[in-house]
Amino acid sequence: MLDQAEDQRPIDETAPLLNRVNSDDNKLRIFIAYVLTLLNCLFSASFTVFSLYSVAFENKLNYTPLEVNYVSIAAEMGLYLCVPVLGYLADATNLGYLGIIGSVTSAIGYSACAMVVRNQASYIWMGVSFAIVGVSCSAIFISCLVHCARLYPHSATLAIATPTAVYGISSLLYAQLISWQLNSGVELSSLFFQLAWLLTIVGLLQALAPIIGNVRQDTIVRETPTEERSNIKKFFHSKRTLICLLSFVLVSGPLEMYQNNVGLMAKTIGSKTSTATQVALFSSFSTFSRLFVGGLADVFKFKPPVIMLSVLCVLALSDLLLAIKSIPLSIGSAISGFGYGSSFTLYPLMVAKVWGLERFATYWGLFILGPAFGSFAFGLLFAVDLQWSNNYTLALAGCSFAFALSVYILYQLKFHRL
């Protein structure tokens, strides 16, 4: 059972996510900063098309499926393990610093990837390089997400659903551009150098966005040091935190595994649909779901956990049918994409509703550790299953079980009452 005090605490569904001390009358300035942030967010999802590289790593660098997944897992570690630190920096210091971090790490990470390809180096060096790339993607996206939340704190759609939807569009955009370049004969190393330049510029622009929007720490309601320590302590000791985090691990792990390995899955079964098409399907439905479930929660006042429970039931059935080869991989990609976008929209909304946006970056930064652990476990399961049995039936069956277990956890512990 949940803490009695937590169950009794009323939650005002109509309350703004964050109260601002000083109302900025310059709406045009805020709008320009918001648009610039969304444009930067449009280029922040370069990591999500990792599956387009996986086949090239096998063919050109002679990496085994297990080694490719080691690279993927290293990238996931970089993508998620740094977020608590980035979230704290976003709350405690100037938000523009995250843009600078994203710019520098993009230049280093993608340049290192290019050098590894040119020198036919070990998968270990590729893993280190992609871990740095993961840090860069997180820094830019966290900066975009938090900045949007501070510019429009009274709307969950503008604050969270829209930037996460743009992130989904970014994935779709990269899937088309990168597949087009690779099919046009562009060397993988040259592609990585191009990404290094592009994201270096994007990071610098995102460092300027908070200045344009005039978002400073003193424009946000701040807690006293005593209140801050007390609230963080309550956050760690709250059963709601443990429930939501455990559920997030079980949900995000299988979805991250699917996203990173859909290319290998298509190759294994000899799918007539190309890897680029599978990635595009995943990204398209991910983008649609972010707007759809965000609208359900914000406009029609559907409770986020109730929506998540419905999505999880469909995901569990889909992966089970995929495991026994009863549905095409394309349908699985579409459903998994919808689930991915839904989870990365609804879980931030849950965090914002329960713990507020005063320290949203810190709290969400701690929650985002869930995909790091989940992707490690399920990515390893997939790699071992594929390398030893040349199939992925066991891995997908495990994913289906994880989704079903998450449904049980959320429902039995009454988290759907939020």
Buried (B, 14 or more C-beta within 10 A) or exposed (E): EBEEEEEEEEEEEEEBBBEBEEEEEEEEBBEBBBEBBBBBBBBBBBBBBBBBBBBBBBEBBEBBBBBBBBBBBBBBBBBBBBBBBBBBBBBEEBBBBBBBBBBBBBBBBBBBBBBBBBEEBEBEBBBBBBBBBBBBBBBBBBBBBBBBBBBBBEBBBBBBBBBBBBBBBBBBBBBBBBBEBBEEEEBBBEBBBBBBEBBBBBBBBBBBBBEBBBBEEEBBEBBEEEEBEEBBEBBEEBBBBEBBBBBBBBBBBBBBBBBBBBBBBBBBEEBEBBBBBBBBBBBBBBBBBBBBBBBBBBEEEBBBBBBBBBBBEBBBBBBBBBBEEEBBBBBBBBBBBBBBBBBBBBBBBBBBBBBBBBBBBBBBBBBBBBBBBBBBBBBBBBBBBBBEEEBBEBBBBBBBBBBBBBBEBBBEBEBBEB
